[in-house]
Amino acid sequence: MQKILGRVGFFLMLPAIIYLVFISVYPTIYTVFLSTQDFNLTQPHKAVFVGFGNFVRLFQDDLFLKSTMNTIEIAILSIVLELIFGYIVAEVFDNRLKGMEVLRTIYMLPMMITPVVWGLTWVYIFNPNFGLANYIFERVGLGFQPWFSSANTALLSLVIINVWQWTPFTAVIFLAGLSGISPDLYDAASVDGAKWYQIALYIKIPHLKYVAMVTILIRLMDNLRLFDLVYSTTQGGPGSATETMSFFIYRYGFHFFNTGYSSAASLIVLVFTIIISQFLIRIFYRGEEISEY
Amino acid sequence: MNIKSKFLIYFLAIIIVLISVFPIVWLVMTSFKTRVEIFSIPPIWFPKISFENYIAEFSGGSSRLPFLFNSLKVAFFSTLITIIIGSLAAFGMARFPVPGKRNLEFWILSIRMMPPVAVIIPLYLIMRSLKLLDTNIGLIIVYVSFNLPFVIWILAGFLRGIPKDIEEAALIDGCNWFQSLVRISLPLSAPGLATVSIFSFMFSWNELLAALVLTGRNAKTLPVAISEYWSTTQIRWEAMAATSVIHIIPIIIVTFLIQRYIVRGLTMGAIKE
């Protein structure tokens, strides 16, 4: 019986498995193959096997190294800021007051909407000459900012949008974490005369460790594939100030048609992602075991 | 809680919400502006409400309407196919002692985490050889593969939350497994199904990279059309805003529908509210 049921279950899963093998696994293997080729899309018959040649070239390519550094910089800055702001927001929303739920849902809207829209909207707000940001900045005495038009501030401007859009993500996760804290703990703390910052430091923040880890890993993977935002704001510029790995791959693959080279770069992103995802998956299973007890 | 701290919390919450939704409001205001009002200094906060930009962008020779329909078609059909294949798999995963289930789950979850940029070149080559470039079908095929792992994983989680006893009772009463799926499990998992459908629709509706690479003049979706307003010289802000507003209206509506499940959906079920 057990065997028959197992087979039924497997047949139910079969269409999905076949689908994923063809449309996800096969392309991944194909990427590995392409990364060893010197292959230009416009001359498909001139593919040459170059082994690790593309990777050797990548590690000497200043633009690729720059795009890697930019990606890391954007990821770290964004995630740190999102964690800080996210915690503050969660503290505010973690009060069962009338209307809080509606406010919270409205607050989440930015992350549900495609980054393309936000990229362009913020380019308008950040326009140095007639944008709203500089108008306000000059009124309050912060002065003229070049935003996306200067290599010095472009990356930071990207981070601002990224943080603005994704702080809600961190916040709602922290909120879910906070709601899991037993009220008894707070009662005990207030009996002991704990101050609010002691409660935050010794009860809340330790309790959020698990959810914070999940957030960091998910946001790391998000930032590794950061494409839409770059495409709709700076397209990597000025110069290479905001070139990210995903954008580099897109440009080499579909503007310069340097397919082999681009595939090699995407394999590097894939390896990074796989490493991060292993941590995440481990946490997933641990979380499951915890909830089963 | 005393009145003073209540007031403080409301005050902070409203400031936070304002920061968050301000660009949405600004986008809507921009969509009502005329060309001249766009460049006005000081900025015009409340332009006269006029739908001229919408009419201009969604009618006539260069109408964005076909791209809106492409987006709707692709998001709808990719969701439908994903749900059909995905709910079968989720049911199998959640309810049957499939040998090696752990490894299968693990594999499906890993696929979910793969960056689309890592497979976009091969997908382009595959679609080119299948002559499916710049077609809705090509994009649907790809979106199903993007959303399938998500749907299986989340739905299996929902199904595990439904007590097994109910299904077992149905089996004892003479239902076969298919009847128990259709009559018992599916209706009970309706909230789960609705949630993953909406998520799947939303992911397809918002997706840019694959649409950019795999479609062109005929099958391009709304996000691609919006990205085309980008230019180094002169962006038509009012037109961009009008098209964007049309694009985000459905998302705003569905956000309220699935608010309870957003955390679960976006963390792949790692965190439940």
Interface residues (C-beta under 8 A of the other chain):
Chain A: Q2 L5 G6 V8 G9 F10 F11 L12 M13 P15 A16 I17 Y19 L20 I23 S24 V25 Y26 P27 T28 Y30 T31 L34 V89 V92 F93 N95 L97 M100 E101 L103 R104 T105 I106 Y107 M108 L109 P110 M111 M112 I113 T114 P115 V116 V117 W118 G119 L120 T121 W122 V123 Y124 I125 F130 L132 Y135 W164 P168 F169 V172 I173 L175 A176 G177 S179 V211 V214 T215 I218 M221 L224 R225 F227 D228 Y231 S232 Q235 S246 I249 Y250 G253 F254 T259 S262 S263 S266 L267 V269 L270 T273 I274 I276 S277 L280 I281 I283 F284 G287
Chain B: M1 K6 I9 Y10 L12 A13 I14 I16 V17 I19 S20 V21 P23 I24 W26 L27 T30 I38 F39 S40 I41 P42 P43 I85 G86 L88 A89 F91 G92 M93 R95 F96 P97 V98 P99 K101 L104 F106 I108 L109 S110 I111 M113 M114 P115 P116 V117 A118 V119 I120 I121 P122 L123 Y124 L125 I126 I141 V142 V144 S145 L148 P149 I152 W177 M202 W205 N206 E207 L208 L209 L212 V213 P223 I226 S227 Y229 W230 I235 W237 M240 A241 S244 H247 I248 I251 I252 V254 T255 F256 Q259 I262 V263 L266 T267 M268 G269 A270 I271 K272 E273
